[in-house]
Amino acid sequence: MKLLIKTLTASIFFALSAGAYAQQDKIDEIEAMLQQNPEIIESVYQSIKQYQQQRASMNTSMSAIYNSDDHPAFGNLDAASDQQIVVFTDYNCPYCKRLEPVLEQLLENYPELKVVNVIVPLRQQQLEGIDTNSAFYAQRVWQEQPAKFKQVHDLLMAKNGMHSAKSLRQIASKTNTESLLAPSDRVEASIRNNYKMFSDIGLRGTPGTVVGTDIIPGLVPYENLLEVVKANLKVR
């Protein structure tokens, strides 16, 4: 029993990683709790195991995002992983649209950074009268006509409320990207992969912002985001 408890507390120590030394008192307290309440050992063990598996999945997903050109990005496109912010976003999410000026301000003040958009159409998968949606359309623009992506992205984000077949056709007409409203197997595969990464990281909604080892769910003010960026990324 004592060996099992020591093994569990060691797992907790390594799960806390860099902050473990600073939290040694808490680790000692956890060990004492396990000794006093052996009936909770199994549930604690399973929780730690699940946490470690989730962190491993997250690390794999983030590495894939940092090293892929498949995801729309702004700022310094040659930035290393320690200068990248990843935002899981949805063009029908009002909070994602409110986050846009925050990200634009960050890139204006710190042009060495890269903001990567992982598009996940959580709020709207099917649209009446058209064989695509805002996420599939934007993803295809990035993959096939990246020079036009910024204009398309801004127009998609600028619309109040949910997109419709009419709004997508208007944006496509304005940007001369009508041909990209058609379905694409490559785009479908990309969006499926985006969903998997979204799940692996443990997010439940958009926007979700990943800065280094920190995950910020929901809308975040500029000052708060900047604080996390300075703590996690290499900025001047």
Secondary structure, 3 states (H helix, E strand, C coil): CHHHHHHHHHHHHHHHHHHCHHHHHHHHHHHHHHHHCHHHHHHHHHHHHHHHHHHHHHHHHHHHHHCCCCCCEEECCCCCHHHEEEEEECCCCHHHHHHHHHHHHHHHHCCCCEEEEEECCCCCCCCCCCCCCHHHHHHHHHHHCHHHHHHHHHHHHHCCCCCCHHHHHHHHHHHCCHHHHCCCHHHHHHHHHHHHHHHHHCCCCCCEEEECCEEEECCCCHHHHHHHHHHHCCCC
